[in-house]
């Protein structure tokens, strides 16, 4: 149920500019723990695109690489 809330929240703010928050790592980890690795990867890739306005999103690059292995 909790991941459904994250799904919906990120869907609703897809076009919004919001700042980086280290809590995204916990959200991504929740997807992985729920056996939703592909969804975790999609989220990471979406968040990485936000580097254009907030460079701290680069911190998610190692997580992306880990998900790809």
ABEGO torsion letter per residue (X at the ends): XAAAAAAAAAAAAAABBBBBBAAAAAAAAAAAAAGBAAAAAAAAAAAAAAAAABAAAAAAAAAAAAAAX
